[in-house]
């Protein structure tokens, strides 16, 4: 819903008597004060990708991908193993991610930037 639609709905609720004048003013002020959510771009979403310090077998790449995407780490390990067996690209991608993706800071909780 857009801000205009939200304000129109509040106005209708006030006219029907569902909201008192005070409640209407508070809800309107709350709507007008909240800044609109900025959509994540692909670049800012990828900035949340980190290698896992707690869920790692070799470099933490699969654990980091697990936290970032919401898929289990064993599934990412299986994907890399299959890619390794079926052409060797799994090793190349894993090493590149190991080098290019930074390690998460200790004590930091993983936050997802993409919807599950």
N, C-alpha and C positions, 0 to 999 in steps of 0.2 A: 504494500500500500504506500501511496505517496503521502507527503505531509498534508496536502490539500484534502485528500480523502479522509485522513485521520481527523482533521479539524472539522470536516463536514459531519462525520459520524458523531463527534463530541457534541456538535450543535444540535443534531437530531435527538441525541439522548437527553440533552438539557430541555429541549422543547417537549419531549414526551414526559418529562418529570422524573426520569431515571437518575439524573444528576442534579444536585443543588447548585446554586450559583457559585458557591465557594469551591465545590468539587470540580465544577467546570473550569474555573479560573486556575486551579492547581494543576489539573490535567493539561490544560492548554499551555501553561507556563513550562511544564515538564516536556511537552512535545517540542516547544520552540527552543528550549535550552539545549537539548541533546543534539550534538553535531551528527550529521548523516554519516553512516558507516562508509568508509572508503573501501572499495573492492580491492582485494589483493591481486597484484599483478604476478605474472609467472616469476619474475625476478625476486620480488619480496617473499614469495612463497618458498622459493628454493633457498633463501637465506636461513630458513629454519632447519635445513637438513644438517645433521651432525652425526658423526660416528659415535656409537654407544660406548661408554666407559664401563658399563655394568654388564651388558649382554653382548659379549664378544667371544669368539673362538680364536680368531687370528687378528683382525684389525678393527673389528667393531662395525664394519660396513653393513652387514645384514641386520644387526641390532638397531643401527641408526635408521636404516630404511624401514624397519618394522615400526619404530616409533613415529616416523614421518608419515607413513601410508596407512597404518592401522592393520596391516597384514602381519601374521606371525613371522618371527625370525626364521623358523625352520622352513617356511615356504620360500623365503628369499634365498636361503642356503640351497634349497633344492633347485631353484631357478638357476643360480650360478653354477651348480654342479652339472645340470643338464646342458647349459651353454658351454661349459668346459668340455664335456664329452662330445657334443654335437658340432664341434668346430673350433674349440679353443678360445672363443671370444669371451667366455665367462671369466677366465683368468685375466684377460686384458682389461675388461670393465672393472673387475674387482680391484686390481692394482691401481687403475686410474682413480677410482673413487677413494681408495685408501690414501692416495697422495693428495688429491684435490679437496676432499671434504674434511673440514676441521673436526677435531675431537670435541665432544661436549665438555663443558666445564663441570668439575666435580660439584655435586650437590644441586645442580640445576635440574629442574623437572622438564620433561619433554612436553612441548606444546605443539599441537597440531595446527597447521595453517590451512590445510585442506580439509574439506569435509570428508567424513567416513562413508 
